[in-house]
Amino acid sequence: MSAVINDSGPVAEGTRDRVREAIDALNYRRAPVAGAAKVRHGRCIALVIKEIDNPYYGEIIAAARKQAQVAGYTLLVVSSEGEYEAEHRAVDLLQAKDVDGLMVTPVLDEHTDLSHLFELKRRNFPFVLLEEVRGVQASLVDVDNVEGSRLAVAHLIAQGHTRIAHFAGPAYSTHSVQRVDGVHRACSASRLIFTDDDVVVAGAHLEDGYRCGLELFRGRSATARPTAVTCYNDLVALGLCRALSEVGLRVPEDVSVVGFDDINLLPYLPLPLTTVRIPKTEMGRLATQMLIRQVESKEVAPPRKVFLAAELVIRGSTAPPADAVTPARALARHPTKSAR
């Protein structure tokens, strides 16, 4: 068994397959290295995020820590900063340090090597994903990004906007692709034509929204610029709002702006940003519960996938465009929730 688990020594393929079947059936996990149990003072799980400066993760971390503490676990947090190699190293290191299980927001694009996630699966190591990875059969807690983005654009269309742009997120996130898909779906349900030219590749940070906002709006006439922009996240939206102010455009009188995430700091900002709310506390709590259940289970359980609903929160950064005559009321029936 040791040769199969550690990939050491020659083993016949038939024997290797039988050993792996036994590992799965018994829910076997490698024992800690010699001496590790002597220095260990409690059980520990870890969360690997993608951006340490993004407040979006703050609520997830807080909820995960609280749930872990209730169950008697310590939570470690590591950021990959959107770098695949950093994520790979973090996963390897956390396993070597005898962490009991992992929650991962994976770095993904068409060139990403997912070997470290497949290795976790092969070794029957407990882990939960916070972003879906096609081809990896693992437990998942995520949000319906397509529907959330569709709600945002449907809201703008209902207000009468016909020139809508989208500031997309980083290439390493499948959420970015899903949110662009949501924009397409909303426009397909209307008479609007939305093309790839209406997608601005921005990123995930304040400076990304600011930079792309200056590039898109500086020097453009009222008829040549979008009247509304949906953004990958709230940070990009806030960066865009600063850029709009610097080029002399008002939000929402000249340009409506919609964010995504509903981060905690929004209620304390002078700009009341319309956004798509993600239930981040629920995500952190559920993912931690799911992971600890795996860690403590004596049997192999099938992966469980949970998709939480996104919710549109309408605030003051969106309004009908100045040249709107009749709002598209037919699309106004989509469920939304106004901020209190």
RAFEN-V903775 format. One record per pair of residues at least 24 apart in sequence whose C-alpha atoms are under 10 Angstrom apart, sorted by the first residue. I is the first residue (numbers start at 0). J is the second residue. Records with the same first field share a line. If there is no record, write none. Layout:
I->J + J
This chain:
1->29
3->122
4->28 + 29 + 121 + 122
5->29 + 122
19->121 + 122 + 123
22->121 + 122 + 123 + 299
23->120 + 121 + 122 + 123 + 298 + 299 + 300
24->297 + 298 + 299
25->123 + 297 + 298 + 299
26->122 + 123 + 124 + 293 + 294 + 296 + 297 + 298 + 299 + 300
27->122 + 123 + 124 + 297 + 298 + 299
28->99 + 122 + 123 + 124 + 125 + 294
29->97 + 122 + 123 + 124
30->97
31->94 + 95 + 96 + 97 + 98 + 99
32->95 + 96 + 97
35->96 + 97
36->97
39->96 + 97
41->71 + 72 + 73
42->67 + 70 + 71 + 72 + 73 + 74 + 97 + 98 + 99 + 100 + 294
43->67 + 68 + 71 + 72 + 73 + 74 + 75 + 93 + 96 + 97 + 98 + 99 + 100 + 101 + 291
44->72 + 73 + 74 + 75 + 76 + 93 + 97 + 98 + 99 + 100 + 101 + 102 + 125 + 126 + 287 + 290 + 291 + 294
45->72 + 73 + 74 + 75 + 76 + 77 + 89 + 90 + 93 + 94 + 98 + 99 + 100 + 101 + 102 + 103 + 126 + 287 + 290
46->74 + 75 + 76 + 77 + 78 + 90 + 93 + 100 + 101 + 102 + 103 + 104 + 126 + 127 + 128 + 129 + 283 + 286 + 287
47->75 + 76 + 77 + 78 + 79 + 80 + 86 + 89 + 90 + 93 + 101 + 102 + 103 + 104 + 105 + 128 + 129
48->76 + 77 + 78 + 79 + 80 + 81 + 86 + 102 + 103 + 104 + 105 + 106 + 129
49->77 + 78 + 79 + 80 + 81 + 82 + 83 + 85 + 86 + 103 + 104 + 105 + 106 + 171 + 172
50->77 + 78 + 79 + 80 + 81 + 82 + 104 + 203 + 204
51->76 + 77 + 78 + 79 + 80 + 81
52->78 + 80 + 204
53->203 + 204 + 205 + 232 + 233 + 234 + 262
54->233 + 234 + 260 + 261 + 262 + 263 + 264
55->232 + 233 + 234 + 259 + 260 + 261 + 262 + 263 + 264 + 277 + 279
56->260 + 262 + 279 + 280 + 283
57->262 + 263 + 279 + 280 + 283
58->262 + 263 + 278 + 279 + 280 + 281 + 282 + 283 + 284
59->278 + 279 + 280 + 281 + 282 + 283 + 284 + 285 + 286 + 287
60->279 + 280 + 282 + 283 + 284 + 287
61->279 + 280 + 283 + 284
62->279 + 280 + 281 + 282 + 283 + 284 + 285 + 286 + 287
63->102 + 279 + 280 + 281 + 282 + 283 + 284 + 285 + 286 + 287 + 288
64->283 + 284 + 287
65->283 + 284 + 287
66->283 + 284 + 285 + 286 + 287 + 288 + 291
67->283 + 284 + 287 + 288 + 290 + 291
70->287 + 288 + 291
72->99 + 291
73->98
74->98 + 101 + 287
75->101
76->101 + 102
77->103
78->103 + 104
79->104 + 105 + 106
80->106
81->105 + 106 + 107 + 169 + 170 + 171 + 172 + 203
82->106 + 107 + 111 + 171
83->107 + 108 + 110 + 111 + 112 + 113 + 171
84->111 + 112
86->115
87->112 + 113 + 114 + 115 + 116
88->115
90->115 + 116 + 119
91->115 + 118 + 119
94->119 + 124
98->124 + 125
99->124 + 125 + 126 + 290 + 291 + 293 + 294 + 295
100->124 + 125 + 126 + 127 + 287 + 290 + 291 + 293 + 294
101->125 + 126 + 127 + 128 + 286 + 287 + 290 + 291 + 294
102->126 + 127 + 128 + 129 + 138 + 139 + 140 + 283 + 286 + 287 + 289 + 290
103->127 + 128 + 129 + 130 + 139 + 286
104->128 + 129 + 130 + 131 + 132 + 141 + 172
105->129 + 130 + 131 + 132 + 171 + 172 + 173
106->130 + 132 + 169 + 170 + 171 + 172 + 173
107->131 + 132 + 169 + 170 + 171 + 172 + 173 + 174
108->169 + 170 + 171 + 172 + 173 + 176
109->170 + 171
110->171
111->171
123->293 + 299
124->293 + 294
125->289 + 290 + 291 + 292 + 293 + 294 + 295 + 296
126->286 + 287 + 289 + 290 + 291 + 293 + 294
127->286 + 287 + 288 + 289 + 290 + 291 + 293 + 302 + 303 + 304
128->286 + 290 + 304
129->282 + 283 + 286 + 304 + 305 + 306
130->172 + 173 + 174
131->172 + 173 + 174 + 304 + 306
132->173
133->173
136->301 + 302 + 303 + 304
137->301 + 302 + 303 + 304
138->286 + 289 + 290 + 293 + 300 + 301 + 302 + 303 + 304 + 305
139->282 + 285 + 286 + 289 + 290 + 302 + 303 + 304 + 305 + 306
140->281 + 282 + 283 + 284 + 285 + 286 + 287 + 289 + 303 + 304 + 305 + 306 + 307
141->174 + 277 + 278 + 279 + 282 + 286 + 304 + 305 + 306 + 307 + 308
142->174 + 277 + 278 + 279 + 282 + 305 + 306 + 307 + 308 + 309
143->174 + 177 + 178 + 181 + 277 + 305 + 306 + 307 + 308 + 309 + 310
144->173 + 174 + 175 + 176 + 177 + 178 + 179 + 180 + 181 + 259 + 275 + 277 + 306 + 307 + 308 + 309
145->174 + 175 + 176 + 177 + 178 + 179 + 180 + 181 + 182 + 183 + 184 + 185 + 309
146->177 + 178 + 180 + 181 + 182 + 184 + 185 + 275 + 308 + 309 + 310 + 311
147->177 + 178 + 181 + 182 + 259 + 260 + 274 + 275 + 276 + 277 + 308 + 309 + 310 + 311
148->177 + 178 + 179 + 180 + 181 + 182 + 183 + 184 + 185 + 229 + 230 + 231 + 257 + 258 + 259 + 274 + 275 + 309 + 310 + 311
149->177 + 178 + 179 + 180 + 181 + 182 + 183 + 184 + 185 + 186 + 188 + 311 + 333
150->181 + 182 + 184 + 185 + 275 + 309 + 310 + 311 + 312 + 330 + 331 + 333 + 334 + 335
151->181 + 182 + 185 + 228 + 229 + 230 + 256 + 257 + 258 + 259 + 273 + 274 + 275 + 310 + 311 + 312 + 313 + 333 + 335
152->181 + 182 + 183 + 184 + 185 + 186 + 227 + 228 + 229 + 257 + 330
153->181 + 182 + 184 + 185 + 186 + 188 + 189 + 327 + 329 + 330 + 331 + 332 + 333
154->185 + 257 + 311 + 313 + 317 + 318 + 327 + 328 + 330 + 331 + 332 + 333 + 334 + 335
155->185 + 226 + 227 + 228 + 229 + 255 + 256 + 257 + 317 + 318 + 319 + 320 + 326 + 327 + 330 + 331
156->185 + 186 + 189 + 190 + 191 + 227 + 319 + 326 + 327 + 328 + 329 + 330 + 331
157->189 + 319 + 325 + 326 + 327 + 328 + 329 + 330 + 331 + 332 + 333
158->317 + 318 + 319 + 320 + 323 + 324 + 325 + 326 + 327 + 328 + 330 + 331
159->226 + 318 + 319 + 320 + 321 + 322 + 323 + 324 + 325 + 326 + 327 + 328
160->191 + 225 + 226 + 227 + 228 + 254 + 255 + 318 + 319 + 320 + 321 + 322 + 323 + 326 + 327
161->186 + 189 + 190 + 191 + 192 + 193 + 225 + 226 + 227 + 320 + 323 + 327
162->191 + 192 + 193 + 197 + 222 + 223 + 224 + 225 + 226 + 227 + 228 + 320
163->191 + 192 + 193 + 197 + 198 + 224 + 225 + 226 + 227 + 228 + 229 + 254 + 255 + 256
164->193 + 194 + 195 + 196 + 197 + 198 + 199 + 215 + 224 + 225 + 226 + 227 + 228 + 229 + 230 + 256
165->193 + 195 + 196 + 197 + 198 + 199 + 200 + 201 + 225 + 227 + 228 + 229 + 230 + 231 + 256 + 257
166->197 + 198 + 199 + 200 + 201 + 202 + 203 + 207 + 208 + 211 + 212 + 228 + 229 + 230 + 231 + 232 + 235 + 236 + 239 + 258
167->198 + 199 + 200 + 201 + 202 + 203 + 208 + 229 + 230 + 231 + 232 + 235
168->199 + 200 + 201 + 202 + 203 + 204 + 207 + 208 + 230 + 231 + 232 + 235
169->200 + 201 + 202 + 203 + 204 + 207 + 231
170->200 + 201 + 202 + 203
171->202
172->202 + 203
174->231
175->200 + 202 + 203 + 230 + 231 + 232
176->231
178->229 + 230 + 231 + 232 + 259
179->229 + 230 + 231
182->229
185->330
188->330
189->327 + 329 + 330
197->225 + 228
198->228 + 229 + 230
199->228 + 230
200->231
201->230 + 231 + 235
202->230 + 231 + 232 + 234 + 235
203->230 + 231 + 232 + 233 + 234 + 235 + 236
204->231 + 232 + 233 + 234 + 235 + 236 + 237 + 238
205->232 + 233 + 234 + 235 + 236 + 237 + 238 + 239 + 240 + 241
206->234 + 235 + 237 + 238 + 239 + 241 + 242
207->234 + 235 + 236 + 237 + 238 + 239
208->232 + 233 + 234 + 235 + 236 + 237 + 238 + 239 + 240 + 241 + 242
209->234 + 235 + 236 + 237 + 238 + 239 + 240 + 241 + 242 + 243 + 245
210->235 + 238 + 239 + 241 + 242
211->235 + 238 + 239 + 242
212->236 + 238 + 239 + 240 + 241 + 242 + 243 + 244 + 245 + 246
213->238 + 239 + 240 + 241 + 242 + 243 + 244 + 245 + 246
214->242
215->239 + 242 + 243
216->242 + 243 + 246 + 247 + 248
217->242 + 243 + 245 + 246 + 247 + 248
218->246
219->246
221->248 + 253 + 254
224->253 + 254
225->253 + 254 + 255 + 320
226->250 + 251 + 252 + 253 + 254 + 255 + 256 + 317 + 318 + 319 + 320 + 321 + 322
227->251 + 253 + 254 + 255 + 256 + 257 + 316 + 317 + 318 + 319 + 320
228->254 + 255 + 256 + 257 + 258 + 317
229->255 + 256 + 257 + 258 + 259 + 273 + 274 + 275
230->256 + 257 + 258 + 259 + 274 + 275
231->257 + 258 + 259 + 260
232->257 + 258 + 259 + 260 + 261 + 262 + 274 + 275
233->257 + 258 + 259 + 260 + 261 + 262 + 264 + 265 + 272 + 273 + 274 + 275
234->258 + 259 + 260 + 261 + 262 + 265
235->259
236->272 + 273 + 274
237->265 + 268 + 270 + 272
240->270 + 272 + 316
249->316
250->315 + 316 + 317 + 318
251->315 + 316 + 317 + 318 + 319 + 320 + 321
252->316 + 317 + 318 + 319 + 320 + 321
253->317 + 318 + 319 + 320 + 321
254->316 + 317 + 318 + 319 + 320 + 321
255->315 + 316 + 317 + 318 + 319 + 320
256->315 + 316 + 317 + 318
257->311 + 312 + 313 + 314 + 315 + 316 + 317
258->311 + 312 + 316
259->309 + 310 + 311 + 312
260->309 + 310 + 311
261->310 + 311 + 312
266->338
270->314 + 315 + 316
271->313 + 314 + 315 + 316 + 317 + 338
272->312 + 313 + 314 + 315 + 316 + 317 + 338
273->311 + 312 + 313 + 314 + 315 + 316 + 317 + 337 + 338
274->310 + 311 + 312 + 313 + 314 + 316 + 317 + 338
275->309 + 310 + 311 + 312 + 313 + 335 + 336
276->308 + 309 + 310 + 311 + 312 + 336
277->307 + 308 + 309 + 310 + 311
278->307 + 308 + 309 + 310
279->307
281->307
282->306 + 307
309->335
310->334 + 335 + 336 + 337
311->335 + 336 + 337 + 338
312->336 + 337 + 338 + 339
313->337 + 338 + 339
314->338 + 339
